[in-house]
Amino acid sequence: MKNALRITMAIVTMLASSASFAAVDQAYVPAQRAAAILADGQPWSALAPDGKTLKFLLKRDGTGSIKGPLPFTLSVTWTVKGDTMCINGKMGEKCLRFKEAPGGLQGWDGEKSDLRFSR
C-alpha cells in the first residue's frame, strides 16, 4: 500500500511539472505581438468555449472576417487596446489577452479561457 501511494505521489509530481500544467502560470503574450501573429492575413480556426468552431481571417490593416456555424461571413475590425486585442463586429466587441498554446494562441477574457486560435 505504501508503495502504491509513493508511486501515485510521484506521478502527480511529474504531471504538475509538465508543460500542460505549467501553461497555466505562463505569462501573457504582449498584445502587439499577439496581433502580429493573428493578423497575418491567413485563416485561423478558433474554438469557442461553447465548443463551436469559427474561422477567423484577420488582416494587418485592422480588418477581417469571421465565419461560424451560420451560413454567412461577418466583417470585423480589430485594434490593440492596452494589454488586449479587441475584435469588433455587429455582435459586439470582445477584448482578449493571449497565452501561447500548441499550434497557436489561447485567448483569455479576464481569468476565463475564451477563444483558442490554431492552425
PyMOL commands that place a pseudoatom at each C-alpha (Angstrom):
pseudoatom trace, name=CA, resn=MET, resi=1, chain=A, elem=C, hetatm=0, pos=[0.000, 0.000, 0.000]
pseudoatom trace, name=CA, resn=LYS, resi=2, chain=A, elem=C, hetatm=0, pos=[2.835, 2.421, 0.855]
pseudoatom trace, name=CA, resn=ASN, resi=3, chain=A, elem=C, hetatm=0, pos=[4.484, 1.715, -2.496]
pseudoatom trace, name=CA, resn=ALA, resi=4, chain=A, elem=C, hetatm=0, pos=[1.253, 2.449, -4.354]
pseudoatom trace, name=CA, resn=LEU, resi=5, chain=A, elem=C, hetatm=0, pos=[0.936, 5.764, -2.504]
pseudoatom trace, name=CA, resn=ARG, resi=6, chain=A, elem=C, hetatm=0, pos=[4.556, 6.668, -3.313]
pseudoatom trace, name=CA, resn=ILE, resi=7, chain=A, elem=C, hetatm=0, pos=[4.046, 5.830, -6.991]
pseudoatom trace, name=CA, resn=THR, resi=8, chain=A, elem=C, hetatm=0, pos=[0.842, 7.888, -7.090]
pseudoatom trace, name=CA, resn=MET, resi=9, chain=A, elem=C, hetatm=0, pos=[2.590, 10.870, -5.484]
pseudoatom trace, name=CA, resn=ALA, resi=10, chain=A, elem=C, hetatm=0, pos=[5.494, 10.565, -7.942]
pseudoatom trace, name=CA, resn=ILE, resi=11, chain=A, elem=C, hetatm=0, pos=[3.079, 10.588, -10.891]
pseudoatom trace, name=CA, resn=VAL, resi=12, chain=A, elem=C, hetatm=0, pos=[1.208, 13.605, -9.507]
pseudoatom trace, name=CA, resn=THR, resi=13, chain=A, elem=C, hetatm=0, pos=[4.520, 15.446, -9.050]
pseudoatom trace, name=CA, resn=MET, resi=14, chain=A, elem=C, hetatm=0, pos=[5.583, 14.675, -12.617]
pseudoatom trace, name=CA, resn=LEU, resi=15, chain=A, elem=C, hetatm=0, pos=[2.245, 15.813, -14.036]
pseudoatom trace, name=CA, resn=ALA, resi=16, chain=A, elem=C, hetatm=0, pos=[2.266, 19.025, -12.047]
pseudoatom trace, name=CA, resn=SER, resi=17, chain=A, elem=C, hetatm=0, pos=[5.647, 19.935, -13.501]
pseudoatom trace, name=CA, resn=SER, resi=18, chain=A, elem=C, hetatm=0, pos=[4.696, 19.039, -17.093]
pseudoatom trace, name=CA, resn=ALA, resi=19, chain=A, elem=C, hetatm=0, pos=[4.223, 21.631, -19.839]
pseudoatom trace, name=CA, resn=SER, resi=20, chain=A, elem=C, hetatm=0, pos=[0.427, 21.352, -19.849]
pseudoatom trace, name=CA, resn=PHE, resi=21, chain=A, elem=C, hetatm=0, pos=[0.200, 22.310, -16.196]
pseudoatom trace, name=CA, resn=ALA, resi=22, chain=A, elem=C, hetatm=0, pos=[2.982, 24.893, -16.496]
pseudoatom trace, name=CA, resn=ALA, resi=23, chain=A, elem=C, hetatm=0, pos=[0.991, 26.726, -19.204]
pseudoatom trace, name=CA, resn=VAL, resi=24, chain=A, elem=C, hetatm=0, pos=[-1.491, 27.821, -16.549]
pseudoatom trace, name=CA, resn=ASP, resi=25, chain=A, elem=C, hetatm=0, pos=[1.167, 30.055, -14.962]
pseudoatom trace, name=CA, resn=GLN, resi=26, chain=A, elem=C, hetatm=0, pos=[2.646, 31.176, -18.272]
pseudoatom trace, name=CA, resn=ALA, resi=27, chain=A, elem=C, hetatm=0, pos=[2.827, 34.923, -18.947]
pseudoatom trace, name=CA, resn=TYR, resi=28, chain=A, elem=C, hetatm=0, pos=[0.515, 36.663, -21.369]
pseudoatom trace, name=CA, resn=VAL, resi=29, chain=A, elem=C, hetatm=0, pos=[1.865, 37.487, -24.811]
pseudoatom trace, name=CA, resn=PRO, resi=30, chain=A, elem=C, hetatm=0, pos=[2.113, 41.275, -25.340]
pseudoatom trace, name=CA, resn=ALA, resi=31, chain=A, elem=C, hetatm=0, pos=[-0.981, 42.475, -27.250]
pseudoatom trace, name=CA, resn=GLN, resi=32, chain=A, elem=C, hetatm=0, pos=[1.091, 43.892, -30.127]
pseudoatom trace, name=CA, resn=ARG, resi=33, chain=A, elem=C, hetatm=0, pos=[2.811, 40.526, -30.589]
pseudoatom trace, name=CA, resn=ALA, resi=34, chain=A, elem=C, hetatm=0, pos=[-0.497, 38.620, -30.438]
pseudoatom trace, name=CA, resn=ALA, resi=35, chain=A, elem=C, hetatm=0, pos=[-1.922, 40.986, -33.068]
pseudoatom trace, name=CA, resn=ALA, resi=36, chain=A, elem=C, hetatm=0, pos=[1.105, 40.459, -35.319]
pseudoatom trace, name=CA, resn=ILE, resi=37, chain=A, elem=C, hetatm=0, pos=[0.698, 36.682, -35.036]
pseudoatom trace, name=CA, resn=LEU, resi=38, chain=A, elem=C, hetatm=0, pos=[-3.073, 36.574, -35.590]
pseudoatom trace, name=CA, resn=ALA, resi=39, chain=A, elem=C, hetatm=0, pos=[-3.391, 39.352, -38.183]
pseudoatom trace, name=CA, resn=ASP, resi=40, chain=A, elem=C, hetatm=0, pos=[-1.195, 37.770, -40.821]
pseudoatom trace, name=CA, resn=GLY, resi=41, chain=A, elem=C, hetatm=0, pos=[-3.919, 37.500, -43.478]
pseudoatom trace, name=CA, resn=GLN, resi=42, chain=A, elem=C, hetatm=0, pos=[-4.112, 33.708, -43.191]
pseudoatom trace, name=CA, resn=PRO, resi=43, chain=A, elem=C, hetatm=0, pos=[-7.162, 31.819, -41.847]
pseudoatom trace, name=CA, resn=TRP, resi=44, chain=A, elem=C, hetatm=0, pos=[-7.247, 30.659, -38.226]
pseudoatom trace, name=CA, resn=SER, resi=45, chain=A, elem=C, hetatm=0, pos=[-9.545, 28.105, -36.663]
pseudoatom trace, name=CA, resn=ALA, resi=46, chain=A, elem=C, hetatm=0, pos=[-10.919, 29.367, -33.343]
pseudoatom trace, name=CA, resn=LEU, resi=47, chain=A, elem=C, hetatm=0, pos=[-12.557, 27.052, -30.835]
pseudoatom trace, name=CA, resn=ALA, resi=48, chain=A, elem=C, hetatm=0, pos=[-15.111, 28.900, -28.707]
pseudoatom trace, name=CA, resn=PRO, resi=49, chain=A, elem=C, hetatm=0, pos=[-15.800, 27.935, -25.070]
pseudoatom trace, name=CA, resn=ASP, resi=50, chain=A, elem=C, hetatm=0, pos=[-19.197, 26.541, -26.115]
pseudoatom trace, name=CA, resn=GLY, resi=51, chain=A, elem=C, hetatm=0, pos=[-17.488, 24.071, -28.489]
pseudoatom trace, name=CA, resn=LYS, resi=52, chain=A, elem=C, hetatm=0, pos=[-18.319, 25.889, -31.736]
pseudoatom trace, name=CA, resn=THR, resi=53, chain=A, elem=C, hetatm=0, pos=[-15.563, 26.296, -34.296]
pseudoatom trace, name=CA, resn=LEU, resi=54, chain=A, elem=C, hetatm=0, pos=[-15.151, 29.628, -36.043]
pseudoatom trace, name=CA, resn=LYS, resi=55, chain=A, elem=C, hetatm=0, pos=[-12.905, 30.606, -38.951]
pseudoatom trace, name=CA, resn=PHE, resi=56, chain=A, elem=C, hetatm=0, pos=[-11.104, 33.918, -38.447]
pseudoatom trace, name=CA, resn=LEU, resi=57, chain=A, elem=C, hetatm=0, pos=[-9.210, 35.888, -41.057]
pseudoatom trace, name=CA, resn=LEU, resi=58, chain=A, elem=C, hetatm=0, pos=[-7.537, 38.995, -39.639]
pseudoatom trace, name=CA, resn=LYS, resi=59, chain=A, elem=C, hetatm=0, pos=[-5.508, 41.411, -41.767]
pseudoatom trace, name=CA, resn=ARG, resi=60, chain=A, elem=C, hetatm=0, pos=[-2.735, 43.788, -40.750]
pseudoatom trace, name=CA, resn=ASP, resi=61, chain=A, elem=C, hetatm=0, pos=[-4.864, 46.817, -41.716]
pseudoatom trace, name=CA, resn=GLY, resi=62, chain=A, elem=C, hetatm=0, pos=[-7.243, 46.177, -38.793]
pseudoatom trace, name=CA, resn=THR, resi=63, chain=A, elem=C, hetatm=0, pos=[-9.983, 44.455, -40.793]
pseudoatom trace, name=CA, resn=GLY, resi=64, chain=A, elem=C, hetatm=0, pos=[-11.046, 40.849, -41.100]
pseudoatom trace, name=CA, resn=SER, resi=65, chain=A, elem=C, hetatm=0, pos=[-13.868, 38.342, -41.173]
pseudoatom trace, name=CA, resn=ILE, resi=66, chain=A, elem=C, hetatm=0, pos=[-15.406, 35.569, -39.101]
pseudoatom trace, name=CA, resn=LYS, resi=67, chain=A, elem=C, hetatm=0, pos=[-17.264, 32.591, -40.481]
pseudoatom trace, name=CA, resn=GLY, resi=68, chain=A, elem=C, hetatm=0, pos=[-19.090, 30.416, -37.999]
pseudoatom trace, name=CA, resn=PRO, resi=69, chain=A, elem=C, hetatm=0, pos=[-21.860, 27.887, -37.860]
pseudoatom trace, name=CA, resn=LEU, resi=70, chain=A, elem=C, hetatm=0, pos=[-24.219, 30.291, -39.666]
pseudoatom trace, name=CA, resn=PRO, resi=71, chain=A, elem=C, hetatm=0, pos=[-24.082, 30.304, -43.487]
pseudoatom trace, name=CA, resn=PHE, resi=72, chain=A, elem=C, hetatm=0, pos=[-22.633, 33.815, -43.823]
pseudoatom trace, name=CA, resn=THR, resi=73, chain=A, elem=C, hetatm=0, pos=[-19.429, 35.702, -43.095]
pseudoatom trace, name=CA, resn=LEU, resi=74, chain=A, elem=C, hetatm=0, pos=[-19.281, 38.638, -40.678]
pseudoatom trace, name=CA, resn=SER, resi=75, chain=A, elem=C, hetatm=0, pos=[-16.947, 41.582, -41.273]
pseudoatom trace, name=CA, resn=VAL, resi=76, chain=A, elem=C, hetatm=0, pos=[-14.920, 42.641, -38.238]
pseudoatom trace, name=CA, resn=THR, resi=77, chain=A, elem=C, hetatm=0, pos=[-12.300, 45.163, -37.249]
pseudoatom trace, name=CA, resn=TRP, resi=78, chain=A, elem=C, hetatm=0, pos=[-9.609, 44.725, -34.636]
pseudoatom trace, name=CA, resn=THR, resi=79, chain=A, elem=C, hetatm=0, pos=[-7.436, 47.034, -32.539]
pseudoatom trace, name=CA, resn=VAL, resi=80, chain=A, elem=C, hetatm=0, pos=[-4.954, 46.790, -29.713]
pseudoatom trace, name=CA, resn=LYS, resi=81, chain=A, elem=C, hetatm=0, pos=[-6.207, 48.444, -26.522]
pseudoatom trace, name=CA, resn=GLY, resi=82, chain=A, elem=C, hetatm=0, pos=[-3.750, 48.393, -23.648]
pseudoatom trace, name=CA, resn=ASP, resi=83, chain=A, elem=C, hetatm=0, pos=[-2.820, 44.775, -22.923]
pseudoatom trace, name=CA, resn=THR, resi=84, chain=A, elem=C, hetatm=0, pos=[-5.682, 43.330, -25.011]
pseudoatom trace, name=CA, resn=MET, resi=85, chain=A, elem=C, hetatm=0, pos=[-6.542, 42.741, -28.641]
pseudoatom trace, name=CA, resn=CYS, resi=86, chain=A, elem=C, hetatm=0, pos=[-10.158, 43.735, -29.322]
pseudoatom trace, name=CA, resn=ILE, resi=87, chain=A, elem=C, hetatm=0, pos=[-12.264, 42.293, -32.139]
pseudoatom trace, name=CA, resn=ASN, resi=88, chain=A, elem=C, hetatm=0, pos=[-15.329, 44.364, -33.086]
pseudoatom trace, name=CA, resn=GLY, resi=89, chain=A, elem=C, hetatm=0, pos=[-18.302, 43.295, -35.172]
pseudoatom trace, name=CA, resn=LYS, resi=90, chain=A, elem=C, hetatm=0, pos=[-22.075, 43.553, -35.383]
pseudoatom trace, name=CA, resn=MET, resi=91, chain=A, elem=C, hetatm=0, pos=[-22.317, 41.157, -32.418]
pseudoatom trace, name=CA, resn=GLY, resi=92, chain=A, elem=C, hetatm=0, pos=[-20.294, 43.485, -30.173]
pseudoatom trace, name=CA, resn=GLU, resi=93, chain=A, elem=C, hetatm=0, pos=[-16.709, 43.753, -29.009]
pseudoatom trace, name=CA, resn=LYS, resi=94, chain=A, elem=C, hetatm=0, pos=[-14.512, 41.068, -27.468]
pseudoatom trace, name=CA, resn=CYS, resi=95, chain=A, elem=C, hetatm=0, pos=[-11.187, 42.078, -25.886]
pseudoatom trace, name=CA, resn=LEU, resi=96, chain=A, elem=C, hetatm=0, pos=[-8.781, 39.256, -25.074]
pseudoatom trace, name=CA, resn=ARG, resi=97, chain=A, elem=C, hetatm=0, pos=[-5.314, 38.683, -23.693]
pseudoatom trace, name=CA, resn=PHE, resi=98, chain=A, elem=C, hetatm=0, pos=[-3.366, 35.736, -25.095]
pseudoatom trace, name=CA, resn=LYS, resi=99, chain=A, elem=C, hetatm=0, pos=[-1.037, 32.992, -23.955]
pseudoatom trace, name=CA, resn=GLU, resi=100, chain=A, elem=C, hetatm=0, pos=[0.956, 30.755, -26.263]
pseudoatom trace, name=CA, resn=ALA, resi=101, chain=A, elem=C, hetatm=0, pos=[-0.642, 27.368, -26.922]
pseudoatom trace, name=CA, resn=PRO, resi=102, chain=A, elem=C, hetatm=0, pos=[0.373, 24.430, -29.116]
pseudoatom trace, name=CA, resn=GLY, resi=103, chain=A, elem=C, hetatm=0, pos=[-0.229, 25.488, -32.729]
pseudoatom trace, name=CA, resn=GLY, resi=104, chain=A, elem=C, hetatm=0, pos=[-1.450, 28.989, -31.873]
pseudoatom trace, name=CA, resn=LEU, resi=105, chain=A, elem=C, hetatm=0, pos=[-2.749, 31.216, -29.084]
pseudoatom trace, name=CA, resn=GLN, resi=106, chain=A, elem=C, hetatm=0, pos=[-5.249, 30.770, -26.247]
pseudoatom trace, name=CA, resn=GLY, resi=107, chain=A, elem=C, hetatm=0, pos=[-7.423, 33.838, -25.645]
pseudoatom trace, name=CA, resn=TRP, resi=108, chain=A, elem=C, hetatm=0, pos=[-8.363, 34.880, -22.105]
pseudoatom trace, name=CA, resn=ASP, resi=109, chain=A, elem=C, hetatm=0, pos=[-11.266, 37.070, -21.021]
pseudoatom trace, name=CA, resn=GLY, resi=110, chain=A, elem=C, hetatm=0, pos=[-10.194, 38.073, -17.541]
pseudoatom trace, name=CA, resn=GLU, resi=111, chain=A, elem=C, hetatm=0, pos=[-9.327, 34.814, -15.773]
pseudoatom trace, name=CA, resn=LYS, resi=112, chain=A, elem=C, hetatm=0, pos=[-11.511, 32.643, -18.025]
pseudoatom trace, name=CA, resn=SER, resi=113, chain=A, elem=C, hetatm=0, pos=[-10.200, 30.935, -21.144]
pseudoatom trace, name=CA, resn=ASP, resi=114, chain=A, elem=C, hetatm=0, pos=[-12.004, 32.015, -24.284]
pseudoatom trace, name=CA, resn=LEU, resi=115, chain=A, elem=C, hetatm=0, pos=[-11.254, 31.596, -28.000]
pseudoatom trace, name=CA, resn=ARG, resi=116, chain=A, elem=C, hetatm=0, pos=[-8.395, 29.209, -28.837]
pseudoatom trace, name=CA, resn=PHE, resi=117, chain=A, elem=C, hetatm=0, pos=[-6.759, 30.092, -32.166]
pseudoatom trace, name=CA, resn=SER, resi=118, chain=A, elem=C, hetatm=0, pos=[-4.900, 27.352, -34.029]
pseudoatom trace, name=CA, resn=ARG, resi=119, chain=A, elem=C, hetatm=0, pos=[-3.846, 26.178, -37.470]
for i in range(1, 119): cmd.bond("trace and resi %d" % i, "trace and resi %d" % (i + 1))
show_as sticks, trace
zoom trace
